[in-house]
Amino acid sequence: MLPFRTTGFLFLIVILIGLSACGNKSGEDPLLAEGERLFNTHCLSCHPTAPAAPHVGPHLVGLGENLNASGQDAAALLEESIRQPDKVITTGYQNLMPAPELLSLSDDDVNALVAYLVTLE
Ligand code: HEC
């Protein structure tokens, strides 16, 4: 048997490890984290998140919020813009955006990107 003090100490360590693991889980939504990773890999080069940066595609920060605020379905519109980039061309821009197949993005990837973009503020 370990002396009481050592057992108590080990018990405390186990509780602390457990608590920190819980904190990580609730603090980070895996879908958003995956969306951000995909965005940084495939989209950021044309859609920088810093407003003044030189860009090929329109600024997407706040787009989801603006669409929702104007009564539109942001998730549906963003998904359409990603899946069929040449269906509607944003005024002032050229038809340069690659379709998801060209970037080897799966349906799950597109869903994660939409989830991330809706929250991009
Ligand atoms: C080669 C550059 C390029 C890449 C890479 C690119 N885009 Fe685009 N994107 C554009 C351009 C140019 C437009 C504006 C023309 C249009 O509507 O197709 C655009 C438009 C959009 C729009 C519509 C914006 C609006 O104001 O309605 C969304 C949403 C979007 N892109 C998301 C993405 C996502 C997500 C990715 C990564 C999977 C991506 N783009 C990758 C160039 C790019």
Boltz pocket constraint, residues with backbone or C-beta under 6 A from the ligand:
constraints:
  - pocket:
      binder: B
      contacts: [[A, 38], [A, 39], [A, 42], [A, 43], [A, 44], [A, 45], [A, 46], [A, 47], [A, 56], [A, 57], [A, 58], [A, 59], [A, 60], [A, 63], [A, 77], [A, 78], [A, 81], [A, 82], [A, 85], [A, 86], [A, 88], [A, 89], [A, 90], [A, 93], [A, 94], [A, 95], [A, 96], [A, 97], [A, 98], [A, 103], [A, 113]]
      max_distance: 6.0
